[in-house]
Amino acid sequence: MTVLSRPQEADLLTYENHYGCAPDTINPVVASAEFVLRNVDLVQINEDGVAAAAQYVRNRLIKDGYTPRTWHTHPLHLCPPEPYDPAHPGTRATLDWIFLISALNFNFWSHLDGSDDCFGVEWREGWGSERHVVHTGYWSLVAALDRALEEGVPFTDPAFYASEERCPDSLIEHIFRGAPRAREGIPLLSERIAIMREVGTILCAEFGGSFQGFIEAFQRRYNYDGTALQLAQMVTDTFPSFRDEHWFEGRRVFFLKRAQILTAETWAAFSPPSEAEPHPLFPRGIGQLTMFADYRVPQVLHHLRLLTYAPTLVCALKAHEEFASGAREEIAIRAASIIAVERVAAALRADGLAGAVSSVLIDFFLWDLAKSLEAGEDRIEGIKTQPMLPAHRTRSIWY
């Protein structure tokens, strides 16, 4: 898979021409998803499912105490110092850690999923734990980076991974070494290496060699009042490998999964302990962002009856057919998932659940729920569901 070359500044489209809307208005991802849904019949939103799922999500968020701070409870996460201190070296370290993970946060599914043969990384159960386990899926990426840092390799430093001399391909391959039981390596390794070189080089050339430098440039550009959506769009303008967009029915459509999740992870990591405190980086919140259209959340959205699939699509998923990146089936699933979560968020707001509830928080919750269901650690009760289908399969760098 080819990583796009970076255009010259003079070749960059204006915001309005590129995204089809003015800055700081509707998220182009929402407009794109609505356009796709109007032009496909493979996936539809189930309005009855929206109402029921919204009530279920509402109850679970309250019961579980699920908030932006839940991010800090994941044992593999590298948490920043508190209170927020931009001069603290831990702040830069956390931002660089989040950036590299988001740059490489794509395509962990395997034909060997569910068996001990699939790719996994053996490391501690979490920071400070003495118990070692094999982490699979997305968590294999996180565990690999954590393990490298523990081993003294400055793997999340852009100046390090941009350099083929200091960080040769062979070292990157070693960092992503699988557990002894694994019979396969991490998917798309060469693409991951290319992305590391690309984003590391740009950060070093233009932003002082860190994602913190990028954040500071963003703050200056918008006079310290920029929105989360503007940050996500600055990411896609700057880094070609974050441009998750496709042509569909003669129109450019945007999904921007990794650019938005980079922004959302940054928001969650630096969320203050109290909702009464202003966010140090996003004083205007992250309400404009959508869910992050991947392959795991759509699976649970269908299970919760938010999405209705055409019989042909159900058959294709059951047969584990692989869809090409940009295929009609893949585009339809991703677009419908975005609109479904937007509908749930709107229903929760109408029900009076305000505060930090957003499409981002709903996505975080649904992704955690999907992983818990997969591991047999959770079950959905009190709501009608439909059989869990296999997640759709597409090999790409976008998610």
Buried (B, 14 or more C-beta within 10 A) or exposed (E): EEBEEBEEEEEEEEBEEBBBBEEBEBBBBBBBBBBBBEBBEBBBBBEEBBBBBBBBBBEBBEEEEBBBBBBBEEEBBBBBEEEBEEEBEEBBBBBBBBBBBBBBBBBBBBEBBEEEBBBBBBBBBBEEEEEEBBBBBBBBBBBBBBBBBEEEBBBBBBBBBBBEEEBEEEBBBEBBBBBEEBEEEBBBEEBBBBBBBBBBBBBBEEBBBBBBBBBBBBBEEBEEEBBBBBBBBBBBBBBBBBBBBBEBEEEBBBBBBBBBBBBBBBBBBBBBEEEEEEBBBBEBBBBBBBBBBBBBBBBBBBBBBBBBBBEEBBEBBEEEBBBEBBBBBBBBBBBBBBBBBBBBBEBBBEEEBEEBBBBBBBBBBBBBBBBEBBEEEBEBEEBEBBEBBBBBBBBBBBB
